[in-house]
Amino acid sequence: MHLLKELPAIFPSIDVHRIRYISWVQLWDGEKMLAQTTLSAGTMGNAPSQVEVDLYIVPTKSMKLMAHAFCTKHGLWQSNEVAVEVAE
């Protein structure tokens, strides 16, 4: 499931004035952070690139998942909430 469809597909890792990149991606269930990955500038050779992050969880209860990402150029991005139902 892709929660951050709102993010533009390509972010330049570097430009003339300052480094711009996705700094981190988090997965949330309401107010509880379930997972996070942190990215470093220049990991793709300072060329425009698209990075895909997979965060794996095993839900034991129904959840309302939301992804957050921070871009050093565009700021905080938030996905739409996605309901995950777990049969009991």
MODELLER restraints for C-alpha pairs under 7 A, 6 or more apart:
rsr = mdl.restraints
at = mdl.atoms
rsr.add(forms.Gaussian(group=physical.xy_distance, feature=features.Distance(at['CA:3:A'], at['CA:66:A']), mean=6.75, stdev=0.5))
rsr.add(forms.Gaussian(group=physical.xy_distance, feature=features.Distance(at['CA:3:A'], at['CA:67:A']), mean=5.85, stdev=0.5))
rsr.add(forms.Gaussian(group=physical.xy_distance, feature=features.Distance(at['CA:3:A'], at['CA:79:A']), mean=5.41, stdev=0.5))
rsr.add(forms.Gaussian(group=physical.xy_distance, feature=features.Distance(at['CA:3:A'], at['CA:80:A']), mean=6.82, stdev=0.5))
rsr.add(forms.Gaussian(group=physical.xy_distance, feature=features.Distance(at['CA:4:A'], at['CA:67:A']), mean=6.38, stdev=0.5))
rsr.add(forms.Gaussian(group=physical.xy_distance, feature=features.Distance(at['CA:4:A'], at['CA:79:A']), mean=4.98, stdev=0.5))
rsr.add(forms.Gaussian(group=physical.xy_distance, feature=features.Distance(at['CA:6:A'], at['CA:79:A']), mean=6.79, stdev=0.5))
rsr.add(forms.Gaussian(group=physical.xy_distance, feature=features.Distance(at['CA:9:A'], at['CA:50:A']), mean=6.10, stdev=0.5))
rsr.add(forms.Gaussian(group=physical.xy_distance, feature=features.Distance(at['CA:10:A'], at['CA:48:A']), mean=6.19, stdev=0.5))
rsr.add(forms.Gaussian(group=physical.xy_distance, feature=features.Distance(at['CA:10:A'], at['CA:49:A']), mean=5.50, stdev=0.5))
rsr.add(forms.Gaussian(group=physical.xy_distance, feature=features.Distance(at['CA:10:A'], at['CA:50:A']), mean=5.25, stdev=0.5))
rsr.add(forms.Gaussian(group=physical.xy_distance, feature=features.Distance(at['CA:11:A'], at['CA:21:A']), mean=6.36, stdev=0.5))
rsr.add(forms.Gaussian(group=physical.xy_distance, feature=features.Distance(at['CA:11:A'], at['CA:48:A']), mean=5.66, stdev=0.5))
rsr.add(forms.Gaussian(group=physical.xy_distance, feature=features.Distance(at['CA:11:A'], at['CA:49:A']), mean=6.11, stdev=0.5))
rsr.add(forms.Gaussian(group=physical.xy_distance, feature=features.Distance(at['CA:11:A'], at['CA:50:A']), mean=6.85, stdev=0.5))
rsr.add(forms.Gaussian(group=physical.xy_distance, feature=features.Distance(at['CA:12:A'], at['CA:20:A']), mean=6.52, stdev=0.5))
rsr.add(forms.Gaussian(group=physical.xy_distance, feature=features.Distance(at['CA:12:A'], at['CA:21:A']), mean=6.74, stdev=0.5))
rsr.add(forms.Gaussian(group=physical.xy_distance, feature=features.Distance(at['CA:12:A'], at['CA:47:A']), mean=6.12, stdev=0.5))
rsr.add(forms.Gaussian(group=physical.xy_distance, feature=features.Distance(at['CA:12:A'], at['CA:48:A']), mean=4.03, stdev=0.5))
rsr.add(forms.Gaussian(group=physical.xy_distance, feature=features.Distance(at['CA:12:A'], at['CA:49:A']), mean=6.51, stdev=0.5))
rsr.add(forms.Gaussian(group=physical.xy_distance, feature=features.Distance(at['CA:13:A'], at['CA:19:A']), mean=6.25, stdev=0.5))
rsr.add(forms.Gaussian(group=physical.xy_distance, feature=features.Distance(at['CA:13:A'], at['CA:20:A']), mean=5.32, stdev=0.5))
rsr.add(forms.Gaussian(group=physical.xy_distance, feature=features.Distance(at['CA:13:A'], at['CA:21:A']), mean=5.13, stdev=0.5))
rsr.add(forms.Gaussian(group=physical.xy_distance, feature=features.Distance(at['CA:13:A'], at['CA:41:A']), mean=6.21, stdev=0.5))
rsr.add(forms.Gaussian(group=physical.xy_distance, feature=features.Distance(at['CA:13:A'], at['CA:42:A']), mean=5.76, stdev=0.5))
rsr.add(forms.Gaussian(group=physical.xy_distance, feature=features.Distance(at['CA:13:A'], at['CA:46:A']), mean=4.89, stdev=0.5))
rsr.add(forms.Gaussian(group=physical.xy_distance, feature=features.Distance(at['CA:13:A'], at['CA:47:A']), mean=5.87, stdev=0.5))
rsr.add(forms.Gaussian(group=physical.xy_distance, feature=features.Distance(at['CA:13:A'], at['CA:48:A']), mean=5.84, stdev=0.5))
rsr.add(forms.Gaussian(group=physical.xy_distance, feature=features.Distance(at['CA:14:A'], at['CA:20:A']), mean=5.49, stdev=0.5))
rsr.add(forms.Gaussian(group=physical.xy_distance, feature=features.Distance(at['CA:14:A'], at['CA:46:A']), mean=5.58, stdev=0.5))
rsr.add(forms.Gaussian(group=physical.xy_distance, feature=features.Distance(at['CA:19:A'], at['CA:41:A']), mean=6.97, stdev=0.5))
rsr.add(forms.Gaussian(group=physical.xy_distance, feature=features.Distance(at['CA:20:A'], at['CA:72:A']), mean=5.15, stdev=0.5))
rsr.add(forms.Gaussian(group=physical.xy_distance, feature=features.Distance(at['CA:20:A'], at['CA:73:A']), mean=5.46, stdev=0.5))
rsr.add(forms.Gaussian(group=physical.xy_distance, feature=features.Distance(at['CA:21:A'], at['CA:41:A']), mean=6.06, stdev=0.5))
rsr.add(forms.Gaussian(group=physical.xy_distance, feature=features.Distance(at['CA:21:A'], at['CA:71:A']), mean=5.52, stdev=0.5))
rsr.add(forms.Gaussian(group=physical.xy_distance, feature=features.Distance(at['CA:21:A'], at['CA:72:A']), mean=5.59, stdev=0.5))
rsr.add(forms.Gaussian(group=physical.xy_distance, feature=features.Distance(at['CA:22:A'], at['CA:39:A']), mean=6.68, stdev=0.5))
rsr.add(forms.Gaussian(group=physical.xy_distance, feature=features.Distance(at['CA:22:A'], at['CA:69:A']), mean=6.93, stdev=0.5))
rsr.add(forms.Gaussian(group=physical.xy_distance, feature=features.Distance(at['CA:22:A'], at['CA:70:A']), mean=5.65, stdev=0.5))
rsr.add(forms.Gaussian(group=physical.xy_distance, feature=features.Distance(at['CA:22:A'], at['CA:71:A']), mean=4.23, stdev=0.5))
rsr.add(forms.Gaussian(group=physical.xy_distance, feature=features.Distance(at['CA:22:A'], at['CA:72:A']), mean=6.40, stdev=0.5))
rsr.add(forms.Gaussian(group=physical.xy_distance, feature=features.Distance(at['CA:23:A'], at['CA:38:A']), mean=5.97, stdev=0.5))
rsr.add(forms.Gaussian(group=physical.xy_distance, feature=features.Distance(at['CA:23:A'], at['CA:39:A']), mean=5.14, stdev=0.5))
rsr.add(forms.Gaussian(group=physical.xy_distance, feature=features.Distance(at['CA:23:A'], at['CA:40:A']), mean=6.52, stdev=0.5))
rsr.add(forms.Gaussian(group=physical.xy_distance, feature=features.Distance(at['CA:23:A'], at['CA:70:A']), mean=5.54, stdev=0.5))
rsr.add(forms.Gaussian(group=physical.xy_distance, feature=features.Distance(at['CA:23:A'], at['CA:71:A']), mean=5.81, stdev=0.5))
rsr.add(forms.Gaussian(group=physical.xy_distance, feature=features.Distance(at['CA:23:A'], at['CA:72:A']), mean=6.71, stdev=0.5))
rsr.add(forms.Gaussian(group=physical.xy_distance, feature=features.Distance(at['CA:24:A'], at['CA:37:A']), mean=5.66, stdev=0.5))
rsr.add(forms.Gaussian(group=physical.xy_distance, feature=features.Distance(at['CA:24:A'], at['CA:38:A']), mean=4.33, stdev=0.5))
rsr.add(forms.Gaussian(group=physical.xy_distance, feature=features.Distance(at['CA:24:A'], at['CA:39:A']), mean=5.66, stdev=0.5))
rsr.add(forms.Gaussian(group=physical.xy_distance, feature=features.Distance(at['CA:24:A'], at['CA:69:A']), mean=5.60, stdev=0.5))
rsr.add(forms.Gaussian(group=physical.xy_distance, feature=features.Distance(at['CA:24:A'], at['CA:70:A']), mean=5.61, stdev=0.5))
rsr.add(forms.Gaussian(group=physical.xy_distance, feature=features.Distance(at['CA:25:A'], at['CA:36:A']), mean=5.67, stdev=0.5))
rsr.add(forms.Gaussian(group=physical.xy_distance, feature=features.Distance(at['CA:25:A'], at['CA:37:A']), mean=5.48, stdev=0.5))
rsr.add(forms.Gaussian(group=physical.xy_distance, feature=features.Distance(at['CA:25:A'], at['CA:38:A']), mean=6.64, stdev=0.5))
rsr.add(forms.Gaussian(group=physical.xy_distance, feature=features.Distance(at['CA:25:A'], at['CA:68:A']), mean=5.70, stdev=0.5))
rsr.add(forms.Gaussian(group=physical.xy_distance, feature=features.Distance(at['CA:25:A'], at['CA:69:A']), mean=4.29, stdev=0.5))
rsr.add(forms.Gaussian(group=physical.xy_distance, feature=features.Distance(at['CA:25:A'], at['CA:70:A']), mean=6.75, stdev=0.5))
rsr.add(forms.Gaussian(group=physical.xy_distance, feature=features.Distance(at['CA:26:A'], at['CA:35:A']), mean=5.69, stdev=0.5))
rsr.add(forms.Gaussian(group=physical.xy_distance, feature=features.Distance(at['CA:26:A'], at['CA:36:A']), mean=4.28, stdev=0.5))
rsr.add(forms.Gaussian(group=physical.xy_distance, feature=features.Distance(at['CA:26:A'], at['CA:37:A']), mean=6.58, stdev=0.5))
rsr.add(forms.Gaussian(group=physical.xy_distance, feature=features.Distance(at['CA:26:A'], at['CA:67:A']), mean=5.60, stdev=0.5))
rsr.add(forms.Gaussian(group=physical.xy_distance, feature=features.Distance(at['CA:26:A'], at['CA:68:A']), mean=5.12, stdev=0.5))
rsr.add(forms.Gaussian(group=physical.xy_distance, feature=features.Distance(at['CA:26:A'], at['CA:69:A']), mean=6.26, stdev=0.5))
rsr.add(forms.Gaussian(group=physical.xy_distance, feature=features.Distance(at['CA:27:A'], at['CA:33:A']), mean=5.99, stdev=0.5))
rsr.add(forms.Gaussian(group=physical.xy_distance, feature=features.Distance(at['CA:27:A'], at['CA:34:A']), mean=5.55, stdev=0.5))
rsr.add(forms.Gaussian(group=physical.xy_distance, feature=features.Distance(at['CA:27:A'], at['CA:35:A']), mean=5.22, stdev=0.5))
rsr.add(forms.Gaussian(group=physical.xy_distance, feature=features.Distance(at['CA:27:A'], at['CA:36:A']), mean=6.39, stdev=0.5))
rsr.add(forms.Gaussian(group=physical.xy_distance, feature=features.Distance(at['CA:27:A'], at['CA:65:A']), mean=6.87, stdev=0.5))
rsr.add(forms.Gaussian(group=physical.xy_distance, feature=features.Distance(at['CA:27:A'], at['CA:66:A']), mean=5.91, stdev=0.5))
rsr.add(forms.Gaussian(group=physical.xy_distance, feature=features.Distance(at['CA:27:A'], at['CA:67:A']), mean=4.58, stdev=0.5))
rsr.add(forms.Gaussian(group=physical.xy_distance, feature=features.Distance(at['CA:27:A'], at['CA:68:A']), mean=6.49, stdev=0.5))
rsr.add(forms.Gaussian(group=physical.xy_distance, feature=features.Distance(at['CA:28:A'], at['CA:34:A']), mean=5.45, stdev=0.5))
rsr.add(forms.Gaussian(group=physical.xy_distance, feature=features.Distance(at['CA:28:A'], at['CA:65:A']), mean=5.53, stdev=0.5))
rsr.add(forms.Gaussian(group=physical.xy_distance, feature=features.Distance(at['CA:28:A'], at['CA:66:A']), mean=5.15, stdev=0.5))
rsr.add(forms.Gaussian(group=physical.xy_distance, feature=features.Distance(at['CA:28:A'], at['CA:67:A']), mean=6.09, stdev=0.5))
rsr.add(forms.Gaussian(group=physical.xy_distance, feature=features.Distance(at['CA:29:A'], at['CA:63:A']), mean=5.97, stdev=0.5))
rsr.add(forms.Gaussian(group=physical.xy_distance, feature=features.Distance(at['CA:29:A'], at['CA:64:A']), mean=5.32, stdev=0.5))
rsr.add(forms.Gaussian(group=physical.xy_distance, feature=features.Distance(at['CA:29:A'], at['CA:65:A']), mean=4.74, stdev=0.5))
rsr.add(forms.Gaussian(group=physical.xy_distance, feature=features.Distance(at['CA:29:A'], at['CA:66:A']), mean=6.49, stdev=0.5))
rsr.add(forms.Gaussian(group=physical.xy_distance, feature=features.Distance(at['CA:30:A'], at['CA:64:A']), mean=6.25, stdev=0.5))
rsr.add(forms.Gaussian(group=physical.xy_distance, feature=features.Distance(at['CA:30:A'], at['CA:65:A']), mean=6.93, stdev=0.5))
rsr.add(forms.Gaussian(group=physical.xy_distance, feature=features.Distance(at['CA:35:A'], at['CA:55:A']), mean=6.75, stdev=0.5))
rsr.add(forms.Gaussian(group=physical.xy_distance, feature=features.Distance(at['CA:60:A'], at['CA:86:A']), mean=6.77, stdev=0.5))
rsr.add(forms.Gaussian(group=physical.xy_distance, feature=features.Distance(at['CA:61:A'], at['CA:86:A']), mean=5.41, stdev=0.5))
rsr.add(forms.Gaussian(group=physical.xy_distance, feature=features.Distance(at['CA:62:A'], at['CA:84:A']), mean=5.51, stdev=0.5))
rsr.add(forms.Gaussian(group=physical.xy_distance, feature=features.Distance(at['CA:62:A'], at['CA:85:A']), mean=4.42, stdev=0.5))
rsr.add(forms.Gaussian(group=physical.xy_distance, feature=features.Distance(at['CA:62:A'], at['CA:86:A']), mean=4.91, stdev=0.5))
rsr.add(forms.Gaussian(group=physical.xy_distance, feature=features.Distance(at['CA:63:A'], at['CA:83:A']), mean=5.87, stdev=0.5))
rsr.add(forms.Gaussian(group=physical.xy_distance, feature=features.Distance(at['CA:63:A'], at['CA:84:A']), mean=5.11, stdev=0.5))
rsr.add(forms.Gaussian(group=physical.xy_distance, feature=features.Distance(at['CA:63:A'], at['CA:85:A']), mean=6.56, stdev=0.5))
rsr.add(forms.Gaussian(group=physical.xy_distance, feature=features.Distance(at['CA:64:A'], at['CA:81:A']), mean=6.13, stdev=0.5))
rsr.add(forms.Gaussian(group=physical.xy_distance, feature=features.Distance(at['CA:64:A'], at['CA:82:A']), mean=5.54, stdev=0.5))
rsr.add(forms.Gaussian(group=physical.xy_distance, feature=features.Distance(at['CA:64:A'], at['CA:83:A']), mean=4.46, stdev=0.5))
rsr.add(forms.Gaussian(group=physical.xy_distance, feature=features.Distance(at['CA:64:A'], at['CA:84:A']), mean=6.14, stdev=0.5))
rsr.add(forms.Gaussian(group=physical.xy_distance, feature=features.Distance(at['CA:65:A'], at['CA:81:A']), mean=5.58, stdev=0.5))
rsr.add(forms.Gaussian(group=physical.xy_distance, feature=features.Distance(at['CA:65:A'], at['CA:82:A']), mean=5.12, stdev=0.5))
rsr.add(forms.Gaussian(group=physical.xy_distance, feature=features.Distance(at['CA:65:A'], at['CA:83:A']), mean=6.25, stdev=0.5))
rsr.add(forms.Gaussian(group=physical.xy_distance, feature=features.Distance(at['CA:66:A'], at['CA:79:A']), mean=5.71, stdev=0.5))
rsr.add(forms.Gaussian(group=physical.xy_distance, feature=features.Distance(at['CA:66:A'], at['CA:80:A']), mean=6.30, stdev=0.5))
rsr.add(forms.Gaussian(group=physical.xy_distance, feature=features.Distance(at['CA:66:A'], at['CA:81:A']), mean=4.88, stdev=0.5))
rsr.add(forms.Gaussian(group=physical.xy_distance, feature=features.Distance(at['CA:66:A'], at['CA:82:A']), mean=6.43, stdev=0.5))
rsr.add(forms.Gaussian(group=physical.xy_distance, feature=features.Distance(at['CA:67:A'], at['CA:78:A']), mean=5.87, stdev=0.5))
rsr.add(forms.Gaussian(group=physical.xy_distance, feature=features.Distance(at['CA:67:A'], at['CA:79:A']), mean=5.30, stdev=0.5))
rsr.add(forms.Gaussian(group=physical.xy_distance, feature=features.Distance(at['CA:68:A'], at['CA:77:A']), mean=5.58, stdev=0.5))
rsr.add(forms.Gaussian(group=physical.xy_distance, feature=features.Distance(at['CA:68:A'], at['CA:78:A']), mean=4.56, stdev=0.5))
rsr.add(forms.Gaussian(group=physical.xy_distance, feature=features.Distance(at['CA:68:A'], at['CA:79:A']), mean=6.47, stdev=0.5))
rsr.add(forms.Gaussian(group=physical.xy_distance, feature=features.Distance(at['CA:69:A'], at['CA:76:A']), mean=5.84, stdev=0.5))
rsr.add(forms.Gaussian(group=physical.xy_distance, feature=features.Distance(at['CA:69:A'], at['CA:77:A']), mean=5.14, stdev=0.5))
rsr.add(forms.Gaussian(group=physical.xy_distance, feature=features.Distance(at['CA:69:A'], at['CA:78:A']), mean=6.58, stdev=0.5))
rsr.add(forms.Gaussian(group=physical.xy_distance, feature=features.Distance(at['CA:70:A'], at['CA:76:A']), mean=4.51, stdev=0.5))
rsr.add(forms.Gaussian(group=physical.xy_distance, feature=features.Distance(at['CA:70:A'], at['CA:77:A']), mean=6.12, stdev=0.5))
